[in-house]
Amino acid sequence: MPEGPSVRKYHHLVSGFVGQQVIKTGGSSKMLSPASFQSLWLQDTQVHGKKLFLRFDPDEETRSHGNNALPEPLEGERMEEAGDQKQAVGSDSQKISDPSSRSPELAVPSGDDGLDCLGGDSPAGDAERWLEVRFGLFGSVWVNEFSRTKKANKKGDWRDPIPRLVLYFDSGGFLAFYNCQMSWSSSSVVKPNSDILSEKFHRGQALEALGQEQPVCYTLLDQRYFSGVGNIIKNEALYRAGIHPLSLGSLLSPLQLDVLVDHVVEFSADWLQGKLQGRQQHQQIYQKEQCPAGHRVMKEAFGPPGGFQRLTWWCPQCQPKVPPDKPEQGQLS
Ligand SMILES: [Zn+2]
């Protein structure tokens, strides 16, 4: 599943189409009829954690979006990007397909602009105009081109992935959404203060959650406090902070928790920046056999009892456990 930085990149790509009308549709989605998007105007887009939101209106100008508008220069730049260049981003392991489309000057969009003003001024009938997109393992958004298969399947077929939804806009460009679930929602569900990549990220709330008497690797994946964090960010931030994944938050010092949150935010922001510049994010521990210091890396699935168990990589030397494990017999006596 794409983590926060990938979804921010998709948001950045979709932003270039805001203000345009859908003139043709396609895609295989059964949940939502692609044809129902015909003639709608894409009026806004937001990102929250791993979810992407697109607002559609039947009319070009239905209401003012308040201070939602982005500064003009960035707007122009994004339109140009979407209109003139092919850009595509695959899942986490893929590179941007066209290196010529790299735009090192691109500013990181503060994608949550105006989130707090959503909902408040919306009349009741205004609900359900936000398309909520949740990406699957190989979920992605492509701009002005379709995803092509890179290898044949077991039967030897070269079958390209089928987009769930394709939206063609009046500018001549199009967006293709792959491997995602989509549903209509009201904007009120959007809370930027748990989004690790939002300027409104609430550090105090995150620190308090981390300090609970439970392994920090569980809390980091809790989207209520760390929206946008996935398994890669979890592993990398814990390694960089020198904290064992199963350390109980309640036994870590305030400084350690602080450093951990710093690494979550820094790693995520750096990853996003890299995505916007076509640079691959360097991982130090995730899926590695050795840590950068040359120690052997451990790998095991960890998760709350009865919850989703996620493969976790850690270095027992660089990330000592708190509290240390008792000797084998300790629990029996
Ligand atoms: Zn190590």
Boltz pocket constraint, residues with backbone or C-beta under 6 A from the ligand:
constraints:
  - pocket:
      binder: B
      contacts: [[A, 291], [A, 292], [A, 293], [A, 294], [A, 295], [A, 315], [A, 316], [A, 317], [A, 318], [A, 319]]
      max_distance: 6.0
